[in-house]
Structures are given as structure tokens and as C-alpha cells.
Amino acid sequence: MNDHVQRVLITGATSGIGEAVAARFAAAGARLVLTGRRDDPPESLRPDDLYVPGDLSDEDFVADLVRCATSELGGLDTVVLVHGLQAEGPLTEMPLADADALLGANVLSVFTVIKHAAPLMEDGSAIVCVASRLGISGIPGQVMYSAAKGGLIMLAKGAAVELAPRGIRVNVAAPGLTTTPIIESWIQRRPDPDAYRAEQAATIPLGRLADPSEVAEAIHFLGSPASSYITGAVLPIDGGYTAA
């Protein structure tokens, strides 16, 4: 994999962390196949890259996506799974349908992509799952989101052990609060957005939210040959939140 252009499939690539991850791999010279729920491709899409919109809860779409990416790129060296769904609210008030959607988007769809991608990947390949700091520590109002991201972490750990004999590495990036459009919208819905931002930053030892590019750097490391002896790891990218 060191001697040829890296071939990468990235999910959830249309905004936020996913868009930053695509930009980071592109800057390293990788060829990309991107997917997301939006019909329109990201503005940063390069002429030689491919964008395939669709619903990752549909296994037929996932199978077609993986085959398309493998054909388009001539193989898959790295799969980065950034997509997911977030919802908040008290545990006792969350509708079962919302809880089911969280588990489907954050765990089952990742399982489906790995299920179809792993058989087509070779020794030296890498899979990076993007979880959350809340998959490591829980907070009120995010119980089912934490459960879903915690499940994703254990899915990745199990896959890492199962796929290790084939030389396929599986790791997890666990970002903290990051200045993505979703988080910015979440902050702006508060009565005093500036005060709320300062309150959230105060819970982080480094005293600030992450920039998406900082998270993308760590994800790129886990998806590159630079981490060739790392598998089954969970890397918090949270400014020290889970260490405090």
C-alpha cells in the first residue's frame, strides 16, 4: 500500500468531520469514493473522485456502493465510516423509534459496510470507525446515543480481532465536541449561544472545541500505513474530556 495511490471509501462525507476527512486524504494524494445522504456532491469533490449518494440502512445500496468503489478505484485500501445519527432527550421520554434509529444509523449500518467491504480488502488495509467521546463516557440526555456509539466501539474491537489474521486493521476515532455545522446549530438553538459555548468549552481540559481538521488528522493517521501495527484501538480526540 505504500507504493501506490491510496484508495479510500468515506461515508458521511458531505459535511463536518466527514468532509474534513475527505480533504485530508485528498491532500495526501488518495483517490476517493465518497457517500452521503445528500443528492448533491460536496463542493470540494475533485474531478477524479466519485460521489455516490444513498441510504446506508439499505443493504442492497451498501453492497452496490462497495462494489462500485472497488471497481472505480481498483481495490480498497481504507474505509472510513464517519456517518451516524445523533438525538438527545431524557431516557424515559425517548420514543422507541428514535432509539431504534440511533442503533441502526450508528451500529447496524457500520456493520453492513464492514460486512461487504472486508471480503474485498487485502492484507495491509484499514477500517476506521468514527464513534464519539460519549461512546466512552455517558451524560444525561444522551443515553441512547452513548449506547449506540459504545456498541460501535465494541463492533470495531471484535472486527479487529476477527479480521487481524487477514491483515485488515480496524480502529476507532472518538471525537469530542467539534465545530461542525450540526454542533454549531445545536449551540445556536440555546437562549444564550455564547454562554453555552463557553460552558461546554469549560468541560474540556484544553478549554475549546476541536476544529474538524484536527479530528481529520487523527483519522488519517489511523487509516494510513503510519499506524500499521495498531488495531482494535480507540483514540479519543476530545481535548482531554474522557481523561478528566
N, C-alpha and C positions, 0 to 999 in steps of 0.2 A: 504494500500500500504506500510505502514511502517513495516509490519510483514512478508513480503515475498520479494523474489528477484525481483528487478525492471525489467520490461520487456519493452525494448526500440527499436523503429524503427528509424533509422537515414538515411536520404537521403544525397547525396553528400559526402559520407563518405570515398572516396578513397584517398584524399589528403588534405593538408591545414587545414583549420578550421574544416572541417568535420572529418578528421582523428584524430585530437586532441580531438574533442568531443567524438568520439568513445572510445579513450584511457581513457578519464576522466570517462565516465560511466563504462567502464570495470574495472577501478581501484576501483570503488565504489561497485563492485560485481554484476553489472547488467548483464542480458542476452540480447544479441543484435541480431537484424536483420539489415543488412546494405545494401544499394543500391547505385549504381553509374553507370556512362555510360561506364566505362572500363569493358572489359570482365574478366580480371584477378582480383581476390580479393586483398585487401590490405595485405601487408606482415605481418601486426600486427594482422590479423584475428585469433581469438582463436578457438580451435577445437570445442567448443560448440556453437560458433556463426555461423550465416548463412549470406552469401553474395549472393544477387540476382541482377545481372546486368540488366539494361534495360533503356527504354526511358520514362521519366515521362510525356512527352507530349501525350503519348498513354494511353487513359483512361482504356482500357482493361488491359494493363500491370499494371496500378496503382491498379485497383480492385483486380487483381490476387496477387499483392505484399502484399496488406493489408490483404487479406485472408490468404496468406501463413504465414505472420508474426504472425498473431493472432493464427493460428493453431500451428505453431512451438513453440511459446512462451507460449501458453495457455492463451492469452489475451494481451492487450496493456495498459501499464501504461503511457507511454510517447512517443510522436512522435516529433522528432527534424528535421526540414526542413532546411537543410543547402545549398541545391543545388541552382544553379542560373546561370546566364549568364551576362557577362559584355562586353560592347562595348563602344568605345569613338569616338568622332568626332563632328564637328560642326552640330548644329541642322539643318541648311539649306542644308547640304550635306549628311545627313544620308539617305540611301535608306529605303523606306517603309518596305521592307522585314526585314531589320535589326531591325527596331523599333518594328515590329510585333514579331520577335523572342525574343526580350528583354521582352516584355509584357508576351509572352507565357511562357518563362522559369522562370520568377521571380514572376508572379502573377497567371496565369491560372493553371499551374502545381501544385502550392501550394493549390489553391482552390480544385483541383481534389483530392489531397491526403486527405485533411481535409474532403471533401465530403464523401469519402469512409471509412476513419478511425473513424470519430466521432461516427457513429452509433454503432460501436463495442467497444467503450471506456466507462468506468464506472465512477461513482462518485469518485472524487479524482485524476482523470487522468490529464495530462498536455500536451499541444501542444506548442512548441517553434518554432517561425518563425525567421529565420536569415535574417535581412534586411541589412542596411548599414547606416553609418553616412550621406550618400548622399540621403537617403530617408527622411532626416530631413532638410538638407540644400543643396542648389544647387550650382554647379560650372560650368563654361564654359566647353564645350566639353563632359559633362556627363548628358545632359538634359534628354534624354530618359531613361537612367539608373536611374536617380533620380526619374523620373516619375514612373518607374516600382517598385522601392523599396518603394516609397511613397504609391503607390497603395497596395503593400503588407502589409504595416503598417495598412492601413485602413481596409483591408480584415481581418487582425488579430483582430483589435479592434471590428469590427462588429461581428466576430465569437465569441469573448469573451463574448459579451453581449447575443448573441443568445444561446450559449451553457452553460452559467452560471447556469440556472435552473437545468441542469443535473449534475452539479458539475465538469464540464470539464473546466479547465483554459486554456487560450490562451494568450501568451505573446510574445514580440518581443525583440530580441537582435539586436543591431545596431552597429556592429564593425566599427572602423576606419581602417586606413592603418595597415595591419598586414603582417608579414614576411612569407607569403605563397609562394609556387612556382610561382603562377600567378603574384603576385606583384613583386617578385624578377625578373622575366622575363621582366616585364614591366619596371622596373628600369634599367635593363641591356641593354635595347634597346636604351637608351638615349646616346648622344655623350659622356657625362661625368657622368657615373653612380654614382660615389661617391659624386660629387657635387649635383646631382639631389636628391640623398637620403638625404643629409644634408638640401637641400632646402625644401623638403617635411617634414622632421622632425621639421624644424623651424616653420611650421604652426600649430604644435601640442603643447599645453601648457606644457605637460610633456616632450617634447623635443625628442621623439623617437617613432618608430613604435612599435606596440604590437607584442608579441610572441603569436602564436596560442594557447598555453596552457593557457595564461591569458584570452583569449576570451572564451575558453572552460570552464573555471571555472565559469564564469558568466552564460553561457548557462546551465551548470549542475545545478546551483542554481535554475534557472527558471523552469527546468524540474524535480525538486525533491520536496519532501514534505516540504523542508525547506521554500519554497515560497507558502505555502498552501493558503494564503489569498491575493495573488497577481494575478490579471487577468486584461487584457486589457492594460498592461503597456508596455512602450518602454524603454529599458535600453541601453543607449549609452555606448559603450566600446571603447572609442575613445581618451583617454588621455586628455579630456577636449576640443576637437575640436569644438563640437557643443555648448559648453558653452561660448566660447570666442567671 
